[in-house]
């Protein structure tokens, strides 16, 4: 699970690995996701994780975690711009565009 810290102009401040998952899951907690962006004084973040299976359809857990992170970001004043799922073949899906979530 990757978090990209962005400044007010949406320029990259830093790209960090938040957690490394197992074959079919990972633990993602807002405290861990936002710890570095807070230190960076980031204005926004972009999130990404992979689906080693190649299946790009977001899982229920993907959608729920994204909603929690968006709300945590609102509270902190750090906007979540997108959450991208990357497949094994290099394909990807944007939850902002295709996830049915209001960002």
N, C-alpha and C positions, 0 to 999 in steps of 0.2 A: 504494500500500500504506500503510495507516493503522495507527498504534499509539496506543492510548489508555492512558495511565498512570493507575492507580487506587491509592488509599490503602488502608489496612487495612479500612476500612468500605465499600470498593468505590465510593467517591466519585471523580469525575473530577478528576485533578490537571491533566492536559493532553492535548490531542489533536494529534497531529503526523503530517505526511506523511513517511514514511520514504523512499519512492522513487516515481518516476513511470515507468510502463512504456511499452512500445511498443504497437502495435495488439493483439498477441496474447501478450505476455509481459513479465515484469519480473524483475529480479534482486533477490532477497531474501536477506540474510545476517544471521545472528544478531547479529553485532557491531553492525550498523547499527540493527537493530530494538531492541536492549536498551540502546544507548548513553544515550539520554535517560531511560528509566525508571530506570536505575541512578543517574543524577544527581538524578532526582526523589525518590529513595528510595522508589520505588513498591513496593507489596506484590503487585500483580497488573497484568496488562495484558489488553486485549481487542484483537483484530486484525481488520482488514477490508480487503478489496480488491474491485475491480469486475471484472465480465466484460462488456465492451462488446457482445459478441455477444448478450447476453441469456440465454445458456445458463447455468443455475444449477448444473448437475451439476459437482461438483469434479473437476478434472483429476487425473491421477496426480501431477503436480508440486505441485498445491495440497496434496494429502494428505501428500506427502513433506516439503514445506517446513514444514507444520504440525507434523508429528512432530518434526522437528529443532528447531523453536522451542520446543515443549513441553519437550523434553529440556534445551535450553539454559536455559530458565527454571527448571527444577528445580535445575540446577547453581548458578544465580545466586540462588536463593531468591525468584524472582519468578514467581508462578503465571500461566499462560496460561489465562484463563477461557473464551475462545471465539475462533473465527475465523469471520467472517461473509463470505459472498460476496454482493455486490449486483449485480443484473442491470440492464440498460439500462432496463427498464420499471418499476423500483422494487421488483421482487420481490427476495427474499433467501433464503439458506439458511444455517443455522447448522451448522458442522461438528461442534460439540459434540452437537447433536441428531441430525443426519442424515449425518454423515461417517464413522461407524463407527470413530472414533478415541477412545481412552481419554484423557481430559483429567486 
